[in-house]
Amino acid sequence: MDRDEAPTPPAQPAQPAPAAPPPGRPWYQHFETVGSVMAIVVGLAALYMSWDQGRVMREEIAASVWPALQLDGFVTRDGEHLLLGMRIQNAGVGPALVQGMTLHHEGMPLADLAAVAAAMPAGAEERAVQLVSGRILAAGDSVDPFIFELPGNKDADAIELMNALGEHWEATVCYCSSLGDCWQAGLAGAMPMPVEHCPTTSGQF
């Protein structure tokens, strides 16, 4: 035997294969996880129901104080005279805070009552004036911003005169509810249109 040959190391015993982990439970048998998921679902459902109930309540409150202003020009007979004017009536169910009214005659804005008088038919005289801006109209109330008296005769037709004047006049009024919602309304036949807010100078009258 060769003395220089190294001794052969003893063979190492084979390591046993690791045991397979026991099979885990399916997710629906982890009661803690299921409980957490269900709690999240219930919480989201409760949050949605609370938000929806709040939305419905806000809509009901807004509907209960909804104002609806209507503008109408009128011509009526008073003895030997004809009365010409403008009327604003609240046909809604809540008070309206009137921010102002704007008038146009043949497309030109009328800055004041003197300009309105100048646009009236010849011979018209001022009979009554009421301020509009800042006025609070309760449901069913009305206000006549101005009334002019026009000399006439028994043959003058108020309806024909009203139709003739209506072709040349335009009017708008801006108003808000007690909740701060605002609208702009025109002459009869035009639905009030919601606006974000009334301009600071929303009308001259």
C-alpha positions in Angstrom: 0.0 0.0 0.0 1.3 3.4 -1.0 1.9 5.4 2.1 1.3 8.7 0.2 -2.4 7.8 -0.6 -4.9 9.8 1.6 -7.4 7.8 3.4 -10.9 7.8 1.9 -13.4 9.8 4.1 -16.3 7.8 5.4 -19.5 8.2 3.3 -22.1 10.7 4.7 -25.5 9.3 5.3 -28.2 10.6 2.9 -30.4 13.4 4.3 -34.1 12.6 4.5 -36.3 14.6 2.2 -38.3 17.4 4.0 -41.8 16.4 4.9 -44.5 18.1 2.9 -46.4 20.8 4.8 -49.9 19.8 5.9 -52.5 20.9 3.5 -53.9 24.4 4.3 -57.5 25.3 4.9 -59.4 27.1 2.1 -59.9 30.8 2.6 -63.6 30.5 3.6 -62.6 28.4 6.5 -60.4 31.2 7.9 -63.1 32.8 10.0 -61.0 35.8 11.0 -60.5 36.8 7.3 -64.2 36.2 6.5 -65.3 38.3 9.4 -63.0 41.1 8.4 -64.3 41.1 4.8 -67.9 41.0 6.0 -67.3 43.9 8.3 -65.8 46.0 5.5 -68.8 45.2 3.2 -71.3 46.1 6.0 -69.5 49.3 6.7 -69.5 50.3 3.0 -73.2 49.5 2.7 -74.0 51.6 5.8 -71.9 54.5 4.5 -73.7 54.4 1.1 -77.1 54.3 2.8 -76.2 57.2 5.0 -75.1 59.3 2.0 -78.2 58.4 0.0 -80.5 59.3 2.9 -78.7 62.6 3.3 -79.0 63.3 -0.5 -82.8 62.5 -0.4 -83.3 64.8 2.7 -81.4 67.6 1.0 -83.6 67.3 -2.1 -86.8 67.2 0.0 -85.7 70.3 1.9 -84.8 72.1 -1.3 -88.2 71.2 -2.8 -90.1 72.4 0.2 -88.6 75.9 -0.1 -88.4 76.1 -3.9 -89.3 79.6 -5.2 -90.5 80.1 -8.8 -90.7 83.7 -10.1 -92.8 84.5 -13.1 -92.6 87.7 -15.1 -95.5 89.1 -17.0 -96.2 92.4 -18.7 -99.8 93.5 -18.5 -102.1 96.0 -20.1 -105.5 96.7 -18.4 -108.2 99.3 -18.7 -108.9 101.7 -16.0 -111.8 103.9 -17.0 -110.7 106.1 -19.9 -107.0 105.0 -19.4 -104.9 102.0 -20.1 -102.5 100.8 -17.5 -99.2 99.3 -18.7 -96.8 97.5 -16.3 -94.7 94.6 -15.3 -95.6 92.0 -12.6 -93.4 89.5 -10.8 -95.2 86.7 -9.0 -93.8 83.9 -6.9 -95.6 80.8 -8.0 -93.4 78.5 -6.0 -93.7 77.1 -2.5 -90.9 79.0 -0.7 -89.7 82.6 -0.3 -87.6 84.2 -3.1 -84.9 86.7 -2.4 -85.0 88.9 -5.5 -81.5 90.1 -6.5 -82.6 92.4 -9.4 -84.4 92.8 -12.7 -82.9 93.8 -16.0 -85.0 95.3 -18.8 -84.2 95.6 -22.6 -86.2 97.5 -25.2 -85.4 96.6 -28.8 -82.2 94.9 -27.6 -81.0 97.9 -25.7 -80.6 97.8 -21.9 -82.6 100.3 -19.8 -80.5 101.8 -17.1 -83.2 103.4 -15.0 -86.8 104.3 -14.7 -86.4 107.3 -16.9 -85.2 105.1 -19.7 -88.2 102.8 -19.2 -90.5 105.9 -19.4 -88.8 107.0 -22.6 -89.4 103.5 -24.2 -93.1 103.6 -23.4 -95.7 104.7 -26.0 -96.2 108.5 -26.4 -98.3 110.0 -23.7 -97.6 107.4 -21.0 -97.2 108.8 -17.5 -95.7 107.1 -14.4 -98.4 105.9 -12.0 -96.6 103.5 -9.6 -93.1 102.2 -8.9 -91.9 99.5 -6.5 -88.3 98.5 -5.8 -87.4 94.9 -6.7 -83.8 94.4 -5.7 -83.5 93.0 -2.2 -87.2 92.3 -1.9 -88.3 89.0 -0.4 -91.4 87.5 -2.1 -93.2 84.9 -0.1 -95.0 82.1 -2.0 -98.0 83.6 -3.8 -96.9 87.2 -3.4 -96.4 89.5 -6.3 -94.8 92.9 -7.0 -95.4 95.4 -9.8 -92.0 97.1 -10.5 -93.7 99.9 -12.5 -97.1 100.9 -13.8 -97.6 103.6 -16.5 -100.9 105.2 -17.4 -101.7 105.7 -21.1 -104.6 107.9 -22.3 -106.8 105.8 -24.4 -110.3 105.6 -25.8 -113.0 103.0 -25.6 -112.0 101.5 -28.9 -108.4 100.8 -27.9 -107.7 97.0 -27.5 -105.6 96.2 -24.5 -104.7 92.7 -25.9 -103.5 94.1 -29.2 -101.4 96.7 -27.4 -100.0 94.1 -25.1 -99.0 91.9 -28.1 -97.4 94.9 -29.9 -95.4 95.9 -26.8 -94.3 92.3 -26.1 -92.4 92.1 -29.4 -90.0 94.9 -28.3 -89.4 94.2 -24.6 -87.3 91.7 -22.8 -87.0 91.2 -19.0 -85.1 88.9 -16.7 -85.0 88.6 -12.9 -82.4 86.8 -10.8 -83.4 85.4 -7.4 -82.3 82.9 -4.8 -84.0 80.6 -2.3 -83.4 80.5 1.5 -80.9 77.7 0.9 -78.7 79.8 -1.5 -79.8 78.1 -4.7 -80.3 80.7 -7.5 -82.3 81.0 -10.7 -82.8 83.4 -13.6 -86.3 83.8 -15.0 -87.5 85.6 -18.1 -90.9 86.7 -19.4 -93.8 84.2 -19.3 -93.1 81.1 -21.4 -89.5 80.7 -20.3 -88.7 78.2 -17.5 -86.4 79.5 -14.7 -82.8 78.4 -15.3 -80.6 77.5 -12.4 -77.4 79.7 -12.0 -74.5 79.3 -9.7 -75.1 82.7 -8.2 -76.7 86.1 -9.2 -74.2 88.7 -10.4 -73.4 91.5 -8.0 -75.1 93.9 -10.5 -77.9 91.5 -11.6 -80.4 94.3 -12.3 -81.1 98.0 -12.3 -84.4 97.9 -10.5 
